[in-house]
Amino acid sequence: MSLRLIRHFFAVAGGQILNTISTLLLLPLFLRHWSPFVAGEWVALSGLTTLLSNLDLGVNAAVSNRLLGAHTRKDTAEYLRCQHSAAAFYLCIAFGATLLLALVLWLFPAASYAGVKRSAVPDAPWILWFLALQVVWSMPVGLLGNFYQTIGDPAKTRWINNCKALGVLVITAAALLLNCSMRELALLQLIPLGLIAVGVLWDMQRHYPLFVPRLTQANLGMMRELLKPSLMFALIMAALSLTQQGSVLVVSSFFGGVAVITFYAARQLTNLSAQIVRMIATTAGPDMTILYAAGDLARLRLLNRLVVTSSVTLCVAVVSALWYEGPSVIAVWTHHQISMDLWFFRLLLLYLVLQAPWLANSNVTASINRHQNQTWSYLTSGILGLGCMLLLAPHLGLRAIPIGLIVGEAAASYHFVIRDTCRVIGEPYAPYAARLWLGLIGVFSFALGAGWLVHQVIWGPPVLQWAEVGAATLAASCLAAQFVWISPGERALLHQKLAQVRLRLIGPRVQTV
C-alpha cells in the first residue's frame, strides 16, 4: 500500500462526499423552486442527453491504461502518439456532435422520447442542446484532466474532477435560488467545463510543455490499435445507459414526471452504497494496472480481495441502515413532498447488495484492458433488465424497475464477471465464489438484525436516530466480515501494511523515559 494509493483514496472520497452533498442539497432546492412535475421533466431531459456519453466509444478508459503503461516504461514516443491520436478523435467527436445535434434537435421531437411534451417544456430543444454540449465536450476536457493520472498522480486528476463537480453544484444552487429557468440553468452549467479546460492547459503549458495535447502526431494506425479495447468499454457504457438512463425513460414513459422525481430521489439515496464500491475500486485501479504489468499476481489477488471485502462490507452497512431509516430520510430530505412505496425502496436496496460483489470484482479486468467477457455480461444484463422492466411495469408499477435490474444481473453478471476475474488473476473460482456469496448472506443478515434491534429502541431527533442505526449496522457488518471474509494471515498482513503507511506518514513513535 503506497502513499499514492492513500492520496488517491482521499481524493476519491472527497469526490464522493461532494457528490453526496450535491444530492442532499439540490433535490430539496429543485422541489422548493420548481414543482415536482417540472423537476421530473428536468431529470428526464438530463437522462436523455446522458446517453450521448456513449459517443466516447470507451476511448478514454483504454487510452488512460495505455498512457500509464507507456509512462511507466518511459516510452515518450508511444505516449505522445497515443495522446495526440486520442485528442484528434475527441475533437472530431465534439465538433461533429455539436453541429449534428443542433440540426437534429430542431427538426425532430427528441424530447418526446423522454416522455417530455413540447407543450409542457416549449424550449426543450435549447435545453437538450446545452445539456448535450456538457456531455460531448466533457470528452476532450476529460482527456486533458486524465493527464495527471497517466503520469502517476491520479489524485490530482480526481481533484480536478471534484473542482468541476463543485462548480456545477454552486452554479446550480445559485441558479435555483435566483429562479432561473431550465434553459438558463443548462447554459450556466457549461461554465465549470470551460474553466477546467483553460486551467489544465495553462498548468500543462507551464510545467509539462512536452505533453500538451496536439494533433501533430495523431496516427490512424494507433487509433485502430486502441479501438478493440475501447469498443469493449463503449459497450459497457452502453449497458450502463440501459440500466441507469433506460430505467428513468421507462418510468417517465409509463408513469410521468412526478414518478420520475420519486424514482430519482430513491435511486440517489440508495446509490450511496454503490458509490462506496466504486470509490474503493477507483482508488485501487491504477495500482492494479501496475501490479499486473509487473507480473505480481500474488499481490494483485490480495489487493482484489481487500477491495472486494472492504467495499461490500461498507455497502452492506449503508443498505442495512437505509432498510429501516430510508423512508424517514426521504421524508425529511424532500420536506414530505414525496411519498415512497416501502418495498419499491427495499427492492432497490436489495439490488445494490446483490450487485456489490460482482461490481467490486470487475475492477481488475477493466484496469488491464482484459474486459471483453465482462463487457458482454454488462450488455446482456442491461438488455434483459430493460426488457423485464417493460414487461412488468404495467403490472407492478415502480417495483418493476429493481426487479428487472436484479433479474438481468442475476442471469448475466453474478457468476460470469467473478469467474472471469478469477481466471485473470489465478484465483480458484469455486471456493472464492462460495466464500463470497455465503459470506454476503451472513454479513447482510447480521447487519439487518443489528439494525432492527436498534431501530426498535432509538430515540431523539431524526438525524440522531439515523446515526444510531447507521453505527449499529456498520459495527455489525465489520464484525461479521472479519470472521467470514478475512483470514488470520490476511489480517496480519493488512496490519503490517497499515503500520508501514503510518511510519511513512508520521514517522516512528518516540518513547519517553
C-alpha positions in Angstrom: 0.0 0.0 0.0 1.6 3.3 -1.1 1.2 6.9 -0.3 0.0 7.4 -3.8 -2.9 5.0 -3.0 -3.7 6.9 0.2 -3.7 10.2 -1.5 -5.8 8.9 -4.3 -8.3 7.4 -1.8 -8.8 10.7 -0.1 -9.3 12.4 -3.5 -11.9 9.9 -4.5 -13.5 10.0 -1.0 -13.6 13.8 -1.4 -15.5 13.4 -4.7 -18.0 11.0 -3.1 -18.6 13.4 -0.2 -19.1 16.2 -2.7 -21.5 14.1 -4.7 -23.4 13.2 -1.6 -23.7 16.8 -0.5 -24.8 17.7 -4.0 -27.5 15.0 -3.9 -28.8 16.1 -0.5 -28.7 19.8 -1.3 -30.1 20.0 -4.8 -33.2 17.9 -4.7 -34.8 20.0 -1.9 -33.8 23.1 -3.8 -35.4 21.8 -7.0 -38.6 20.9 -5.2 -38.7 24.3 -3.4 -38.2 26.4 -6.5 -39.8 24.1 -9.1 -42.8 21.8 -8.9 -42.3 18.0 -8.7 -43.5 17.8 -12.3 -41.0 20.4 -13.6 -38.2 18.8 -11.6 -39.1 15.4 -13.1 -39.0 16.9 -16.6 -35.5 18.2 -15.9 -34.4 14.8 -14.8 -35.9 13.1 -17.9 -34.1 15.6 -20.2 -30.8 15.2 -18.4 -31.2 11.4 -18.7 -31.8 11.6 -22.4 -28.6 13.7 -23.0 -26.5 11.4 -20.8 -26.9 8.7 -23.5 -24.5 10.8 -25.6 -21.7 9.7 -23.4 -21.6 6.5 -25.4 -20.0 8.6 -28.2 -16.8 8.3 -26.2 -16.6 4.7 -27.5 -14.6 3.8 -24.4 -11.5 5.5 -25.7 -10.8 7.5 -22.5 -10.6 4.3 -20.4 -8.5 2.4 -22.8 -6.2 5.4 -23.6 -5.6 6.1 -19.9 -4.4 2.5 -19.3 -2.2 2.7 -22.4 -0.7 6.0 -21.5 0.0 4.9 -17.9 1.8 1.8 -19.3 3.8 3.9 -21.7 4.8 6.4 -19.0 5.8 3.5 -16.7 8.1 2.2 -19.4 9.4 5.7 -20.1 8.3 5.4 -23.8 7.7 9.0 -24.5 7.2 8.5 -28.3 4.4 6.0 -27.8 2.8 8.2 -25.1 2.7 11.2 -27.5 1.4 9.2 -30.4 -1.4 7.7 -28.3 -2.2 11.1 -26.6 -2.3 13.1 -29.9 -4.4 10.4 -31.6 -7.0 10.4 -28.8 -7.1 14.3 -28.8 -7.8 14.3 -32.6 -10.6 11.7 -32.1 -12.3 13.6 -29.3 -12.1 17.0 -31.1 -13.8 15.4 -34.1 -16.5 13.9 -32.0 -17.1 17.1 -30.0 -17.3 19.4 -33.1 -19.3 16.9 -35.1 -21.8 16.2 -32.4 -22.3 19.9 -31.6 -23.3 20.6 -35.2 -25.3 17.5 -35.8 -27.3 17.8 -32.6 -28.2 21.4 -33.4 -29.7 20.2 -36.6 -31.5 17.1 -35.2 -33.0 18.8 -32.1 -34.7 21.5 -34.2 -36.0 19.1 -36.8 -37.2 16.1 -34.7 -39.2 16.0 -31.4 -36.3 14.4 -29.5 -37.7 15.4 -26.1 -40.8 13.3 -26.6 -38.6 10.2 -26.5 -38.0 11.0 -22.8 -41.8 11.4 -22.2 -41.5 15.3 -22.2 -44.2 17.1 -24.1 -43.2 20.2 -26.2 -46.3 22.0 -24.8 -45.1 21.5 -21.2 -41.5 22.5 -22.0 -41.5 24.7 -25.1 -37.8 25.4 -25.1 -36.8 21.7 -24.8 -34.6 21.8 -27.9 -32.4 24.6 -26.4 -32.3 22.8 -23.0 -31.3 19.5 -24.6 -28.7 21.2 -26.8 -27.0 22.9 -23.8 -27.1 19.7 -21.7 -25.7 17.8 -24.7 -22.8 20.2 -25.0 -21.8 19.4 -21.4 -21.7 15.7 -22.3 -19.8 15.9 -25.6 -17.3 18.5 -24.6 -16.6 16.6 -21.3 -14.8 14.1 -23.5 -11.8 16.2 -24.7 -11.7 18.0 -21.3 -11.7 14.7 -19.6 -8.7 13.6 -21.7 -6.9 16.8 -20.5 -7.6 16.1 -16.8 -6.6 12.5 -17.1 -3.1 13.6 -18.0 -2.0 13.7 -14.3 -3.3 10.1 -13.7 -1.2 8.8 -16.7 2.0 10.3 -15.2 1.4 8.6 -11.8 -0.6 11.3 -10.0 -4.3 10.0 -10.0 -5.2 12.1 -7.0 -4.6 15.4 -9.0 -6.9 14.1 -11.8 -9.5 13.3 -9.2 -9.3 16.7 -7.6 -9.7 18.4 -11.0 -12.9 16.4 -11.5 -14.0 17.4 -7.9 -13.5 21.0 -8.8 -15.7 20.7 -11.8 -18.4 19.0 -9.8 -18.2 21.7 -7.1 -18.6 24.3 -9.8 -21.7 22.7 -11.2 -23.1 22.4 -7.7 -22.5 26.1 -6.8 -23.9 27.3 -10.2 -27.0 25.0 -10.0 -27.8 26.1 -6.4 -27.3 29.8 -7.3 -29.5 29.5 -10.4 -32.3 27.8 -8.5 -32.1 30.5 -5.7 -32.3 33.2 -8.4 -35.3 31.4 -10.0 -33.6 30.8 -13.3 -35.4 28.8 -16.0 -34.3 25.3 -17.1 -32.8 26.8 -20.3 -30.7 29.3 -18.3 -29.6 26.6 -15.9 -28.5 24.3 -18.7 -26.4 27.1 -20.2 -24.8 28.2 -16.9 -23.7 24.6 -16.2 -21.3 24.9 -19.1 -19.1 27.4 -17.3 -17.1 25.0 -15.0 -16.2 22.9 -18.0 -14.6 25.8 -19.8 -12.8 27.0 -16.7 -11.3 23.5 -16.1 -10.1 23.2 -19.7 -8.4 26.6 -19.5 -6.8 25.9 -16.1 -5.4 22.5 -17.1 -4.0 23.7 -20.4 -2.3 26.6 -18.5 -0.8 24.3 -16.0 0.4 21.8 -18.6 2.0 24.5 -20.7 3.8 25.9 -17.7 5.0 22.6 -16.1 4.8 19.9 -18.8 5.0 21.7 -22.2 6.1 18.4 -24.0 2.8 16.8 -23.1 0.4 19.5 -24.1 -2.1 17.7 -26.4 -1.6 18.4 -30.0 -2.6 16.9 -33.3 0.9 16.7 -34.9 1.5 13.1 -34.1 -2.1 11.9 -34.5 -2.0 8.4 -36.1 -4.8 6.5 -37.7 -3.0 3.2 -37.0 -2.8 4.0 -33.3 -6.5 4.6 -33.2 -7.2 1.3 -34.8 -4.9 -0.3 -32.3 -6.9 1.2 -29.5 -10.4 0.5 -30.9 -10.6 -3.1 -29.8 -10.3 -2.5 -26.0 -12.1 0.9 -26.5 -15.2 -0.6 -28.1 -15.4 -3.0 -25.2 -15.5 -0.1 -22.8 -18.0 1.6 -25.1 -20.3 -1.4 -24.8 -20.0 -1.3 -21.0 -21.1 2.4 -21.1 -24.0 1.5 -23.4 -25.0 -1.2 -20.9 -24.8 1.2 -18.0 -27.0 3.6 -20.0 -29.6 0.8 -20.5 -29.8 0.2 -16.7 -29.4 3.8 -15.5 -30.9 6.1 -18.1 -33.2 3.4 -19.6 -34.9 3.0 -16.2 -35.6 6.7 -16.0 -37.1 6.7 -19.5 -39.3 3.7 -18.6 -40.6 5.5 -15.5 -41.1 8.7 -17.5 -43.0 6.9 -20.3 -45.2 4.8 -18.1 -45.8 6.9 -15.0 -45.0 10.6 -15.8 -42.8 13.4 -14.3 -43.9 13.0 -10.7 -42.9 9.3 -10.7 -39.6 10.3 -12.2 -38.7 12.6 -9.3 -39.8 9.9 -6.9 -37.6 7.3 -8.5 -34.8 9.8 -8.8 -34.9 10.5 -5.0 -35.0 6.8 -4.1 -32.1 6.0 -6.5 -29.9 8.9 -5.4 -30.3 7.9 -1.7 -29.8 4.1 -2.3 -26.8 4.7 -4.6 -24.8 5.9 -1.6 -23.9 2.2 -1.1 -22.9 1.7 -4.8 -20.7 4.8 -4.6 -18.7 3.2 -1.8 -18.0 0.2 -4.0 -16.9 2.4 -6.9 -14.9 4.7 -4.7 -12.7 1.9 -3.3 -12.4 0.2 -6.8 -11.5 3.5 -8.4 -8.8 4.1 -5.8 -7.2 0.7 -6.4 -7.5 0.8 -10.2 -4.1 2.3 -11.1 -2.2 0.1 -8.6 -3.9 -3.0 -10.2 -2.7 -1.9 -13.6 0.9 -1.6 -12.2 0.8 -4.9 -10.3 -0.4 -6.8 -13.4 2.2 -5.1 -15.6 4.9 -6.2 -13.2 3.6 -9.8 -13.1 2.9 -9.7 -9.4 -0.3 -11.7 -9.3 0.0 -12.7 -5.7 -0.2 -9.1 -4.5 -2.9 -8.4 -7.2 -5.0 -11.2 -5.7 -4.6 -9.8 -2.2 -5.4 -6.3 -3.3 -8.5 -7.6 -5.1 -9.7 -9.5 -2.0 -9.2 -6.4 0.1 -11.1 -4.2 -2.4 -14.0 -6.6 -2.6 -14.2 -7.3 1.2 -14.0 -3.7 2.3 -16.4 -2.3 -0.4 -19.0 -5.0 0.1 -18.8 -4.7 3.9 -19.4 -0.9 3.8 -22.1 -1.3 1.1 -24.0 -3.8 3.4 -23.7 -1.3 6.4 -25.3 1.5 4.4 -28.0 -0.6 2.9 -28.9 -2.2 6.2 -29.3 1.3 7.8 -31.4 2.6 4.9 -33.6 -0.6 5.1 -35.2 0.9 8.2 -34.4 4.6 8.1 -34.6 5.3 4.3 -38.2 6.4 4.2 -37.7 8.7 7.1 -34.6 10.2 5.4 -36.5 10.8 2.2 -39.5 12.4 4.0 -37.2 14.9 5.9 -35.0 15.4 2.8 -37.8 16.3 0.5 -39.9 18.2 3.1 -42.6 15.4 2.8 -43.3 16.3 -0.8 -42.5 12.7 -2.0 -44.3 9.6 -0.8 -42.3 6.4 -1.2 -43.5 2.8 -1.6 -41.6 0.9 1.1 -41.0 -2.3 -0.9 -40.0 -0.5 -4.0 -37.4 1.2 -1.9 -36.2 -2.0 -0.3 -36.0 -3.8 -3.6 -33.7 -1.1 -4.8 -31.5 -1.7 -1.8 -31.6 -5.5 -2.3 -30.5 -4.9 -5.9 -27.5 -2.9 -4.8 -26.4 -5.5 -2.2 -26.5 -8.3 -4.8 -24.7 -6.0 -7.3 -21.8 -5.2 -4.9 -19.8 -8.5 -5.1 -19.6 -8.7 -8.9 -19.2 -5.0 -9.4 -16.2 -4.9 -7.0 -14.6 -7.9 -8.8 -15.0 -6.2 -12.2 -12.3 -3.7 -11.5 -9.3 -6.0 -12.2 -10.1 -6.8 -15.8 -11.2 -3.2 -16.5 -7.8 -1.9 -15.2 -5.7 -4.1 -17.5 -7.8 -3.9 -20.7 -8.9 -7.5 -20.5 -12.6 -6.8 -20.0 -14.1 -8.4 -23.2 -16.1 -11.1 -21.3 -17.1 -8.6 -18.7 -18.5 -6.3 -21.5 -20.9 -9.0 -22.7 -22.1 -9.6 -19.2 -22.8 -5.9 -18.7 -24.6 -5.7 -22.1 -26.7 -8.8 -21.7 -27.7 -7.9 -18.1 -28.7 -4.4 -19.3 -30.9 -5.7 -22.2 -32.5 -8.4 -20.0 -33.1 -5.9 -17.2 -34.7 -3.3 -19.5 -36.9 -6.0 -21.1 -38.1 -7.1 -17.7 -38.9 -3.5 -16.7 -41.0 -3.0 -19.9 -42.9 -6.3 -19.3 -43.5 -5.8 -15.6 -44.1 -2.1 -15.4 -47.8 -2.2 -16.3 -48.5 -4.8 -13.6 -46.0 -4.0 -10.8 -45.6 -0.2 -11.1 -42.3 1.2 -9.9 -41.4 -2.1 -8.3 -40.8 -3.5 -11.8 -37.6 -1.4 -12.0 -35.5 -3.0 -9.3 -36.9 -6.5 -10.1 -35.9 -6.1 -13.7 -32.4 -5.0 -12.7 -32.0 -7.9 -10.4 -33.2 -10.4 -13.0 -30.8 -9.1 -15.7 -27.7 -9.1 -13.5 -28.5 -12.5 -11.9 -28.7 -14.0 -15.4 -25.6 -12.4 -16.8 -23.3 -11.0 -14.2 -23.2 -12.6 -10.8 -21.4 -15.7 -12.0 -19.7 -14.7 -15.2 -17.9 -11.5 -14.1 -16.4 -13.0 -10.9 -15.3 -16.2 -12.8 -13.6 -14.1 -15.4 -11.7 -12.1 -12.8 -10.6 -15.3 -11.0 -9.2 -16.6 -14.3 -7.2 -13.5 -15.0 -5.6 -13.3 -11.5 -5.2 -17.1 -10.9 -7.8 -17.3 -8.1 -9.6 -20.7 -7.7 -13.1 -19.7 -8.6 -15.4 -22.2 -6.7 -14.0 -21.7 -3.2 -13.7 -18.0 -3.8 -17.3 -17.6 -5.0 -18.7 -19.8 -2.3 -17.0 -17.8 0.4 -18.0 -14.5 -1.2 -21.7 -15.2 -1.6 -22.2 -17.2 1.6 -20.4 -14.6 3.5 -22.6 -11.9 1.9 -25.7 -13.7 3.2 -24.2 -13.9 6.7 -22.9 -10.3 6.9 -26.2 -8.9 5.5 -28.3 -10.9 7.8 -26.2 -9.9 10.9 -26.3 -6.2 9.9 -30.0 -6.3 9.3 -30.6 -7.9 12.6 -28.5 -5.3 14.4 -30.3 -2.5 12.6 -33.7 -3.9 13.5 -32.8 -4.2 17.2 -31.5 -0.6 17.4 -34.5 0.6 15.3 -36.9 -0.6 18.0 -35.2 1.4 20.8 -33.8 4.6 19.1 -34.7 7.9 20.5 -34.0 11.6 19.7 -34.5 13.7 16.6 -34.4 12.0 13.1 -30.7 12.7 12.4 -29.7 11.2 15.7 -31.9 8.1 15.0 -30.2 7.7 11.6 -26.8 7.9 13.2 -27.7 5.3 15.9 -28.9 2.8 13.3 -26.0 3.5 11.0 -23.5 3.0 13.7 -25.1 -0.3 14.7 -25.1 -1.7 11.1 -21.6 -0.5 10.5 -20.3 -2.2 13.6 -22.2 -5.4 12.9 -21.1 -5.7 9.2 -17.5 -5.0 10.0 -17.5 -7.5 12.9 -19.2 -10.2 10.7 -16.9 -9.6 7.8 -13.8 -10.2 9.8 -14.9 -13.8 10.5 -16.3 -14.7 7.1 -14.0 -13.0 4.6 -10.7 -12.1 6.1 -8.3 -14.9 7.1 -5.9 -14.5 10.1 -3.0 -14.3 7.7 -4.6 -11.6 5.6 -5.4 -9.6 8.8 -1.8 -9.8 10.0 -0.6 -8.7 6.6 -3.0 -5.8 6.5 -2.0 -4.7 10.0 1.7 -4.8 8.8 0.9 -2.7 5.7 -1.1 -0.1 7.7 1.8 0.1 10.2 4.2 0.8 7.3 1.9 3.6 6.0 1.7 5.1 9.5 5.5 5.2 9.7 5.8 6.9 6.3 3.1 9.5 7.2 4.0 10.4 10.8 7.3 8.7 11.5 8.2 6.2 14.3 6.8 6.6 17.7 9.2 8.2 20.2 9.2 6.6 23.6 9.9 8.8 26.6 11.7 7.7 29.7 
